[in-house]
């Protein structure tokens, strides 16, 4: 689901906003969405991830996440350098070129521009929340990007979390509706025996149906799935217990 999203352009925009937060917020500020982390820890995590993704793109193969020690330059400058490296790698590799990724989807290079956009968007929210403990960060993810982020959770991370040994986040059929973009999903539990093979729930796009339907703006849904907003935020139709179990589940890392 892309609906014409220019993932590289959106990644560059979002990364620039993240760098701007690094420039103005105390690097020792606590990050509410990542308990135990400071803003400097967050910068280290996402910058190392950008170097990792760049190395995968340029090699086409799985790579280790680099062990990065604390930078001696400003966090904003170091992070901007990792952004430039990843941007150059994305531009250097055709999106349809075969390339490893960790998900049960096509092993193509284009996976990484989408993945790093959404990784950066969620952590931009973290950074904004670190700079202002009362902030939600909802305003920093445009609706179309947030809706695509929800779709990525359903298409990539539900199966990935199962493969990593987490309990299924989807145990009953549930509908999800983005009230501002009109995007809808129906998510059905994985068939019996599929979980052991790393196969996630079935996702039908274009309708929201099930024992419960949860709805909210695309950004609200995206941040709830990533546990950056409380599960009480979305509206619920149908069985509240089914909705509560889904929203409490581990749908993403």
Backbone bond lengths (Angstrom), bond angles and torsions (degrees), N, CA, C in turn:
res aa  C-N    CA-C-N  psi(-1)  N-CA   C-N-CA  omega(-1)  CA-C   N-CA-C  phi
1 X - - - 1.468 - - 1.520 108.79 -
2 X 1.324 117.52 109.70 1.462 118.95 179.30 1.527 112.05 -126.04
3 X 1.334 116.42 -31.16 1.465 120.21 -179.54 1.523 111.87 49.08
4 X 1.332 115.94 39.12 1.451 120.05 175.72 1.513 114.56 79.44
5 X 1.304 119.08 15.52 1.471 121.35 178.98 1.525 109.64 -67.62
6 X 1.312 116.43 130.33 1.464 122.19 173.20 1.522 106.49 -88.44
7 X 1.335 116.25 93.76 1.459 119.82 -172.28 1.520 112.85 -61.99
8 X 1.320 116.77 -38.65 1.456 118.73 -179.38 1.527 110.59 -65.61
9 X 1.326 117.48 -47.33 1.467 120.48 -179.69 1.525 110.70 -61.33
10 X 1.328 116.59 -41.84 1.460 119.86 -179.79 1.526 111.24 -69.31
11 X 1.338 116.56 -36.30 1.462 119.41 175.20 1.528 110.84 -61.57
12 X 1.327 116.75 -46.57 1.468 120.01 -179.03 1.523 110.96 -61.62
13 X 1.324 116.77 -41.43 1.466 120.37 179.23 1.529 110.64 -63.95
14 X 1.322 115.99 -46.78 1.467 120.39 -177.32 1.524 110.78 -66.88
15 X 1.339 116.72 -40.37 1.467 120.64 178.19 1.530 110.99 -63.26
16 X 1.320 116.92 -38.55 1.466 119.93 178.23 1.529 110.74 -64.08
17 X 1.327 117.26 -38.37 1.459 120.64 177.65 1.529 110.73 -66.25
18 X 1.345 116.07 -38.39 1.455 119.82 177.71 1.528 110.31 -63.73
19 X 1.320 117.35 -44.60 1.462 121.43 179.07 1.528 110.83 -60.87
20 X 1.329 116.41 -36.89 1.465 120.06 179.65 1.525 111.07 -65.33
21 X 1.342 116.52 -37.26 1.465 119.68 177.06 1.530 109.67 -66.02
22 X 1.342 116.90 -41.80 1.467 120.43 178.29 1.524 111.37 -58.93
23 X 1.308 116.15 -31.18 1.463 121.01 -176.94 1.519 112.51 -75.66
24 X 1.332 117.07 -23.26 1.465 118.45 -173.13 1.533 114.36 -114.81
25 X 1.324 117.74 -13.29 1.468 120.56 -176.34 1.523 109.66 -106.73
26 X 1.317 116.22 143.03 1.462 122.70 178.50 1.531 109.76 -56.21
27 X 1.344 119.06 122.96 1.460 120.30 -179.73 1.521 113.47 -62.78
28 X 1.315 117.17 -15.53 1.460 120.64 177.46 1.516 113.44 -88.97
29 X 1.345 117.67 1.06 1.466 120.90 -179.01 1.521 110.41 -64.47
30 X 1.325 116.26 140.35 1.460 121.55 178.61 1.523 110.03 -72.38
31 X 1.336 116.15 145.25 1.466 122.54 179.81 1.525 108.23 -105.57
32 X 1.330 118.39 107.04 1.471 120.10 -175.46 1.529 113.97 -58.17
33 X 1.331 116.75 -36.95 1.457 120.13 -176.98 1.512 114.08 -76.38
34 X 1.324 117.66 -10.69 1.475 122.83 179.69 1.523 107.26 -132.58
35 X 1.337 117.38 79.47 1.469 120.88 -174.74 1.524 112.56 -52.49
36 X 1.338 114.84 132.09 1.458 120.93 179.99 1.511 113.97 91.57
37 X 1.315 117.41 -8.54 1.464 121.06 -179.93 1.510 110.97 -98.78
38 X 1.344 114.61 147.07 1.462 121.40 167.05 1.531 108.44 -97.58
39 X 1.318 115.41 172.94 1.462 119.44 177.11 1.526 110.60 -61.88
40 X 1.338 117.66 -35.29 1.465 120.68 176.78 1.528 111.08 -63.01
41 X 1.339 117.08 -40.59 1.469 120.39 176.42 1.528 110.41 -61.08
42 X 1.323 115.64 -40.75 1.463 120.14 179.85 1.522 110.55 -64.12
43 X 1.331 116.61 -43.47 1.468 120.34 178.34 1.522 110.48 -61.10
44 X 1.341 116.42 -41.81 1.460 121.04 179.47 1.528 110.67 -62.03
45 X 1.314 115.61 -44.27 1.470 121.09 -179.62 1.528 111.78 -61.36
46 X 1.315 116.50 -49.73 1.461 118.19 -173.82 1.522 111.64 -76.50
47 X 1.344 117.39 -33.49 1.464 119.01 176.12 1.514 111.95 -66.36
48 X 1.351 116.99 -42.37 1.462 120.32 176.53 1.517 110.75 -62.55
49 X 1.335 116.14 -37.19 1.463 120.14 177.58 1.519 112.15 -64.23
50 X 1.312 116.38 -34.72 1.469 119.35 178.26 1.523 111.01 -69.03
51 X 1.317 117.15 -40.68 1.461 119.90 175.48 1.534 110.72 -62.95
52 X 1.332 116.19 -40.12 1.469 121.54 178.52 1.527 110.59 -60.96
53 X 1.337 116.53 -49.82 1.466 120.13 -179.38 1.523 111.10 -62.31
54 X 1.330 117.13 -39.41 1.467 120.14 178.79 1.519 110.81 -62.18
55 X 1.343 116.97 -41.48 1.468 119.61 -179.49 1.521 111.30 -66.96
56 X 1.316 117.66 -34.51 1.470 120.90 176.77 1.521 110.18 -66.91
57 X 1.316 116.13 -46.35 1.462 119.78 -179.25 1.531 111.52 -59.85
58 X 1.319 116.78 -43.85 1.465 119.78 -175.66 1.521 112.69 -74.53
59 X 1.344 116.78 -24.86 1.473 119.71 179.68 1.514 112.61 -99.69
60 X 1.334 116.56 -25.03 1.457 121.27 -175.88 1.517 113.54 78.19
61 X 1.345 117.05 3.85 1.458 121.31 -173.57 1.527 110.44 -128.63
62 X 1.335 115.61 162.87 1.460 120.79 176.94 1.521 110.46 -61.60
63 X 1.325 115.67 143.43 1.464 121.91 -179.18 1.528 109.15 -136.89
64 X 1.329 116.69 159.27 1.452 120.56 173.69 1.525 110.13 -77.44
65 X 1.331 115.41 145.27 1.466 118.81 171.90 1.527 107.47 -67.13
66 X 1.328 118.54 128.67 1.471 120.16 -176.87 1.520 111.46 -65.98
67 X 1.323 115.89 144.77 1.459 121.15 173.37 1.523 107.15 -87.53
68 X 1.314 115.82 111.97 1.465 120.92 -174.88 1.517 109.09 -108.98
69 X 1.314 115.91 127.31 1.456 120.56 175.24 1.521 109.21 -86.97
70 X 1.304 116.11 166.24 1.465 119.78 -178.99 1.520 110.43 -56.19
71 X 1.321 115.73 131.68 1.454 121.15 -178.20 1.529 111.02 -74.69
72 X 1.322 115.91 149.52 1.471 120.22 178.15 1.526 111.80 -92.62
73 X 1.338 116.59 -9.61 1.465 119.78 174.31 1.528 107.84 -97.97
74 X 1.312 116.81 176.36 1.462 119.11 -178.77 1.519 109.89 -63.28
75 X 1.323 115.04 149.43 1.463 119.06 179.02 1.527 110.65 -59.78
76 X 1.322 117.48 -39.53 1.459 120.53 -179.06 1.526 110.72 -62.86
77 X 1.344 117.77 -42.98 1.461 120.74 -179.19 1.532 111.24 -68.76
78 X 1.341 116.05 -42.46 1.468 119.15 178.91 1.518 110.87 -62.91
79 X 1.320 115.69 -45.09 1.463 119.95 179.79 1.529 110.70 -63.31
80 X 1.320 117.50 -40.55 1.470 120.51 177.98 1.525 110.54 -61.02
81 X 1.334 117.43 -35.85 1.461 120.34 177.22 1.513 112.36 -65.06
82 X 1.342 116.96 -41.08 1.466 119.34 178.36 1.528 110.61 -67.45
83 X 1.326 116.08 -34.17 1.466 119.90 176.38 1.520 110.45 -63.47
84 X 1.333 116.47 -44.29 1.468 120.17 179.21 1.529 110.93 -61.96
85 X 1.335 116.78 -39.13 1.465 120.09 179.69 1.519 111.30 -64.67
86 X 1.325 116.82 -44.21 1.460 119.64 179.95 1.527 111.26 -68.72
87 X 1.317 116.30 -40.81 1.471 119.74 178.03 1.522 110.72 -59.20
88 X 1.328 117.08 -43.20 1.468 120.69 178.73 1.522 110.96 -63.45
89 X 1.327 117.29 -39.66 1.466 120.50 179.26 1.517 111.31 -65.91
90 X 1.330 117.33 -41.54 1.466 120.70 178.15 1.530 110.32 -60.81
91 X 1.327 116.02 -41.89 1.466 119.83 -179.57 1.529 111.98 -70.72
92 X 1.331 116.85 -24.01 1.468 120.68 -175.42 1.518 113.58 -84.08
93 X 1.341 117.15 -11.95 1.457 120.68 -174.19 1.524 109.69 -125.18
94 X 1.331 116.73 127.39 1.456 120.74 177.81 1.528 109.38 -61.74
95 X 1.344 118.34 134.90 1.461 119.97 -176.90 1.525 114.29 -60.62
96 X 1.336 117.67 -22.12 1.459 120.09 179.12 1.525 113.41 -90.18
97 X 1.325 117.08 -0.88 1.460 120.44 -179.66 1.530 110.23 -68.43
98 X 1.334 118.12 137.86 1.470 119.49 176.77 1.525 110.71 -56.93
99 X 1.326 115.83 135.27 1.461 120.52 -177.36 1.522 108.47 -162.01
100 X 1.316 116.65 136.88 1.474 121.26 -178.96 1.512 111.63 -63.01
101 X 1.338 116.43 142.93 1.455 121.84 162.27 1.521 108.36 -145.02
102 X 1.322 116.93 171.96 1.459 121.05 -172.44 1.529 113.78 -92.61
103 X 1.321 117.84 6.21 1.457 120.72 -169.34 1.527 112.45 -110.00
104 X 1.339 116.79 162.13 1.468 120.84 175.96 1.526 111.27 -82.48
105 X 1.331 115.78 52.84 1.465 122.02 178.99 1.523 107.44 -133.15
106 X 1.334 116.91 177.15 1.462 120.53 -179.68 1.526 110.87 -53.44
107 X 1.316 115.07 134.89 1.465 120.59 179.58 1.532 108.74 -84.83
108 X 1.317 114.68 76.91 1.462 122.39 -176.97 1.517 110.15 -127.15
109 X 1.329 115.27 153.28 1.465 120.70 -176.56 1.523 112.64 -62.31
110 X 1.336 117.37 -30.88 1.455 120.40 -177.74 1.521 113.94 -60.64
111 X 1.326 116.80 -19.66 1.462 120.57 176.74 1.522 111.36 -53.99
112 X 1.340 116.10 -39.15 1.458 119.73 -168.29 1.516 114.38 -74.85
113 X 1.316 119.18 -31.75 1.468 118.51 177.45 1.526 110.02 -68.36
114 X 1.324 116.81 -38.14 1.465 119.84 176.03 1.525 110.95 -66.37
115 X 1.327 116.51 -47.79 1.470 121.25 -177.20 1.523 111.90 -60.50
116 X 1.327 116.58 -44.49 1.465 118.78 -177.24 1.526 111.72 -73.38
117 X 1.329 117.76 -28.28 1.467 119.63 172.78 1.523 109.42 -60.25
118 X 1.325 116.74 -50.73 1.458 118.86 -175.54 1.523 112.24 -71.29
119 X 1.318 117.25 -34.86 1.466 119.90 174.08 1.527 110.18 -59.27
120 X 1.329 116.03 -44.22 1.458 120.48 -178.72 1.523 111.38 -68.67
121 X 1.329 116.90 -39.29 1.463 120.26 -179.12 1.526 111.26 -62.83
122 X 1.325 117.09 -44.99 1.468 119.69 -179.96 1.529 110.11 -65.19
123 X 1.317 116.93 -40.87 1.460 118.58 -179.39 1.531 112.51 -76.03
124 X 1.320 117.57 -21.95 1.462 119.43 170.37 1.523 109.16 -64.44
125 X 1.319 116.19 -42.06 1.470 119.72 174.79 1.524 110.10 -58.27
126 X 1.342 116.73 -44.69 1.469 120.40 177.75 1.525 111.35 -56.74
127 X 1.334 115.50 -44.90 1.460 120.17 -177.83 1.525 111.19 -65.63
128 X 1.320 116.45 -40.56 1.464 120.30 178.07 1.523 110.03 -64.05
129 X 1.325 116.92 -41.94 1.463 120.04 178.04 1.529 111.53 -65.29
130 X 1.343 116.99 -34.06 1.459 120.40 177.61 1.527 111.25 -66.69
131 X 1.329 116.27 -35.39 1.459 120.28 -179.57 1.510 113.60 -76.60
132 X 1.324 116.68 -23.71 1.464 122.04 -179.52 1.519 106.66 -145.87
133 X 1.322 116.74 102.25 1.461 120.82 -171.92 1.526 113.09 -63.62
134 X 1.333 117.81 -13.58 1.463 119.84 177.21 1.509 113.44 -94.55
135 X 1.334 117.16 -2.74 1.466 120.90 -175.00 1.519 111.35 -81.67
136 X 1.340 116.24 148.59 1.464 120.88 174.66 1.525 111.36 -95.26
137 X 1.347 116.57 -29.12 1.460 120.37 -176.06 1.506 113.92 80.91
138 X 1.313 117.88 3.30 1.465 121.03 -177.37 1.523 112.10 -57.70
139 X 1.326 115.94 -33.55 1.463 119.61 -172.40 1.524 112.99 -73.59
140 X 1.327 118.71 -12.50 1.465 118.80 -174.08 1.538 112.88 -89.88
141 X 1.334 118.15 -7.22 1.467 120.02 177.81 1.527 108.71 -111.42
142 X 1.343 118.71 111.16 1.461 120.53 178.62 1.528 110.97 -59.12
143 X 1.329 118.10 149.35 1.464 120.92 -175.80 1.528 114.62 -53.02
144 X 1.334 117.86 -44.96 1.475 119.63 -177.98 1.522 111.41 -64.90
145 X 1.338 116.82 -36.88 1.463 120.67 178.44 1.523 109.64 -68.73
146 X 1.317 116.66 -42.43 1.463 120.32 179.42 1.523 111.26 -62.62
147 X 1.338 117.24 -42.22 1.468 120.08 179.07 1.525 110.42 -62.82
148 X 1.314 116.61 -39.16 1.463 120.00 176.90 1.526 110.25 -67.33
149 X 1.327 116.59 -32.43 1.455 120.15 176.09 1.520 111.83 -65.33
150 X 1.322 117.31 -40.51 1.468 120.95 174.94 1.527 109.48 -60.51
151 X 1.320 115.88 -45.18 1.460 120.45 -179.39 1.531 111.14 -62.53
152 X 1.330 116.70 -36.57 1.459 119.62 178.19 1.531 110.64 -65.90
153 X 1.318 117.06 -40.87 1.467 119.07 176.70 1.525 110.39 -56.88
154 X 1.328 116.13 -46.07 1.458 119.43 -177.22 1.527 112.35 -69.81
155 X 1.331 116.80 -39.00 1.461 120.16 -174.95 1.516 114.80 -85.75
156 X 1.336 116.84 -21.29 1.471 121.11 -174.71 1.528 111.73 -117.59
157 X 1.332 116.79 -52.67 1.462 118.57 -165.52 1.521 114.82 -86.44
158 X 1.325 119.29 -26.36 1.463 118.05 177.56 1.529 110.04 -58.84
159 X 1.327 116.96 -46.27 1.466 120.06 178.64 1.528 111.30 -70.30
160 X 1.322 117.13 -37.38 1.470 120.09 -179.15 1.524 110.75 -63.48
161 X 1.319 117.86 -41.54 1.455 119.52 -179.01 1.526 110.69 -67.41
162 X 1.322 117.36 -35.83 1.457 120.11 175.36 1.532 110.23 -62.38
163 X 1.332 115.93 -43.55 1.466 120.05 -179.63 1.523 111.54 -64.42
164 X 1.316 116.87 -24.98 1.465 120.91 179.14 1.529 112.33 -88.59
165 X 1.323 116.48 2.74 1.457 120.43 173.60 1.513 116.06 95.30
166 X 1.326 117.93 7.03 1.460 119.97 177.82 1.530 110.45 -78.75
167 X 1.321 115.67 152.74 1.458 120.36 176.42 1.525 109.42 -64.47
168 X 1.332 118.12 147.64 1.466 119.70 -179.34 1.527 111.91 -59.01
169 X 1.326 116.43 133.66 1.461 120.86 175.92 1.523 110.77 -77.75
170 X 1.323 116.30 -22.24 1.467 121.48 -178.56 1.522 108.27 -115.99
171 X 1.320 116.58 109.90 1.463 121.21 178.64 1.522 112.41 -115.63
172 X 1.325 116.92 -13.67 1.470 123.26 176.57 1.527 106.86 -137.01
173 X 1.314 116.93 151.75 1.463 119.50 -179.13 1.527 110.00 -62.84
174 X 1.325 115.30 133.68 1.458 120.03 -176.73 1.520 110.28 -140.70
175 X 1.330 116.33 146.35 1.455 122.06 176.19 1.516 110.27 -105.85
176 X 1.318 115.67 148.88 1.462 122.21 179.36 1.521 107.75 -133.43
177 X 1.335 116.39 131.32 1.474 120.58 -175.43 1.525 110.03 -131.88
178 X 1.341 115.85 127.03 1.464 121.47 173.76 1.523 108.15 -92.29
179 X 1.309 116.41 113.17 1.461 120.59 -171.87 1.514 113.56 -72.08
180 X 1.326 118.03 -23.15 1.465 119.57 -177.02 1.525 113.23 -93.77
181 X 1.317 118.59 -26.26 1.467 120.48 -178.88 1.518 112.90 -105.14
182 X 1.339 117.34 -16.60 1.461 121.12 -177.66 1.520 114.11 82.69
183 X 1.321 118.11 1.62 1.467 120.62 178.68 1.527 109.98 -71.87
184 X 1.342 115.41 141.44 1.452 120.86 179.71 1.520 109.98 -138.95
185 X 1.317 114.79 149.55 1.459 121.16 179.03 1.531 108.92 -139.28
186 X 1.324 115.87 144.38 1.457 121.69 166.90 1.517 106.56 -117.42
187 X 1.325 115.67 123.84 1.462 121.11 -175.96 1.528 108.12 -115.18
188 X 1.331 115.36 123.83 1.463 122.26 -176.06 1.521 109.02 -115.91
189 X 1.335 118.07 136.56 1.468 120.01 -178.67 1.523 112.25 -51.78
190 X 1.314 115.85 149.57 1.461 121.14 178.47 1.523 110.00 -60.41
191 X 1.345 117.51 144.83 1.464 120.22 177.69 1.524 111.37 -59.06
192 X 1.312 116.32 154.76 1.465 121.34 -179.67 1.532 110.02 -56.75
193 X 1.309 115.64 129.90 1.457 120.71 179.18 1.508 114.09 89.49
194 X 1.339 117.28 -12.28 1.467 119.49 -176.60 1.521 111.82 -75.36
195 X 1.338 116.71 -31.05 1.458 120.24 -175.65 1.518 110.74 -59.46
196 X 1.331 116.58 -40.60 1.465 119.65 -178.50 1.519 111.86 -64.13
197 X 1.326 116.83 -18.48 1.462 121.50 178.24 1.525 111.92 -99.53
198 X 1.333 116.50 11.04 1.456 120.47 178.29 1.516 114.29 73.96
199 X 1.331 116.96 19.15 1.461 121.22 -179.64 1.526 108.65 -94.12
200 X 1.299 116.07 126.73 1.456 120.49 -176.14 1.516 112.94 -89.52
201 X 1.321 116.10 -173.82 1.461 121.43 178.26 1.526 111.82 -59.90
202 X 1.309 114.47 157.30 1.464 120.37 176.69 1.527 108.79 -83.49
203 X 1.323 116.16 136.79 1.460 121.52 -176.74 1.524 108.92 -120.48
204 X 1.321 115.81 122.67 1.470 121.66 174.87 1.519 107.84 -111.97
205 X 1.314 116.09 122.43 1.450 121.25 -178.51 1.524 110.23 -94.73
206 X 1.322 116.10 147.61 1.455 120.28 176.03 1.505 114.72 104.53
207 X 1.332 117.74 -6.60 1.464 120.26 174.38 1.515 109.16 -151.36
208 X 1.339 115.32 154.16 1.460 121.46 178.19 1.514 107.84 -121.35
209 X 1.318 117.23 106.77 1.459 121.57 -177.11 1.519 109.02 -143.70
210 X 1.326 115.48 157.25 1.452 119.57 178.15 1.510 110.78 150.24
211 X 1.323 116.54 -170.49 1.456 120.47 179.31 1.522 111.50 -69.64
212 X 1.317 116.05 -20.48 1.466 121.95 173.50 1.522 107.90 -147.80
213 X 1.321 115.81 153.93 1.463 122.62 173.42 1.513 107.54 -127.52
214 X 1.341 115.75 125.22 1.467 120.11 175.89 1.522 107.85 -105.30
215 X 1.309 116.11 139.68 1.463 119.71 -176.68 1.515 110.60 -141.21
216 X 1.324 113.88 150.51 1.454 122.46 178.11 1.503 107.48 179.78
217 X 1.314 117.92 179.65 1.461 118.98 174.55 1.529 108.34 -63.07
218 X 1.315 116.05 159.01 1.466 119.65 -179.62 1.526 110.93 -58.14
219 X 1.330 117.19 -40.74 1.464 120.01 179.72 1.522 111.41 -65.89
220 X 1.321 117.72 -39.85 1.464 120.37 176.85 1.524 110.92 -60.58
221 X 1.322 116.63 -45.08 1.468 120.31 -179.84 1.520 111.16 -64.30
222 X 1.326 116.08 -45.30 1.464 121.03 -179.05 1.530 110.30 -59.12
223 X 1.322 116.20 -48.08 1.465 119.64 -177.11 1.529 112.04 -70.97
224 X 1.316 117.91 -30.01 1.469 119.85 175.10 1.528 110.47 -67.81
225 X 1.327 117.66 -41.48 1.461 120.37 179.30 1.525 111.21 -63.80
226 X 1.345 116.89 -32.06 1.456 121.66 178.27 1.530 111.80 -92.76
227 X 1.320 117.24 10.23 1.473 123.32 175.83 1.529 112.50 60.38
228 X 1.338 115.97 34.48 1.471 120.19 174.39 1.516 111.96 -99.80
229 X 1.321 117.55 -7.27 1.457 123.26 172.76 1.525 107.94 -133.42
230 X 1.329 118.10 153.89 1.465 119.68 179.95 1.531 111.77 -69.07
231 X 1.338 117.32 152.91 1.468 120.73 -177.80 1.520 113.95 -68.31
232 X 1.324 116.89 -7.42 1.464 120.18 178.21 1.519 112.69 -78.22
233 X 1.335 118.36 -8.28 1.467 121.17 -174.79 1.534 113.02 -68.98
234 X 1.337 120.59 -49.73 1.469 119.20 -178.05 1.530 112.23 -68.85
235 X 1.320 115.67 150.16 1.463 121.61 171.78 1.525 108.83 -78.13
236 X 1.324 116.60 152.97 1.458 121.29 -176.23 1.516 109.96 -128.79
237 X 1.335 115.50 130.54 1.457 122.15 168.86 1.524 107.49 -115.03
238 X 1.337 116.57 143.32 1.452 119.13 179.44 1.520 111.73 91.96
239 X 1.321 116.42 -147.99 1.458 122.31 -172.88 1.535 110.78 -75.12
240 X 1.325 118.39 111.31 1.471 119.82 -177.30 1.527 112.82 -65.15
241 X 1.332 117.83 -28.22 1.466 120.14 179.58 1.525 111.22 -68.00
242 X 1.336 116.89 -37.87 1.467 121.09 177.65 1.523 109.95 -65.50
243 X 1.332 116.11 -43.76 1.470 120.14 178.96 1.521 110.68 -64.52
244 X 1.326 116.98 -42.76 1.468 120.44 -178.32 1.522 110.96 -64.06
245 X 1.337 116.97 -40.32 1.467 120.16 179.65 1.511 110.92 -65.03
246 X 1.330 117.21 -39.61 1.464 121.02 178.86 1.513 110.71 -65.72
247 X 1.321 117.90 -46.66 1.453 121.34 -176.66 1.533 111.59 -70.33
248 X 1.321 117.47 -23.95 1.469 120.87 177.25 1.523 112.04 -84.20
249 X 1.328 117.50 -15.52 1.464 121.40 -176.62 1.511 113.01 -71.83
250 X 1.331 115.16 165.87 1.463 121.17 179.04 1.528 108.71 -94.08
251 X 1.336 114.59 93.48 1.459 120.54 -178.61 1.518 112.49 -91.29
252 X 1.320 116.58 -19.86 1.473 122.40 -177.71 1.523 107.68 -147.73
253 X 1.334 118.06 162.06 1.477 120.15 -178.60 1.513 113.40 -57.59
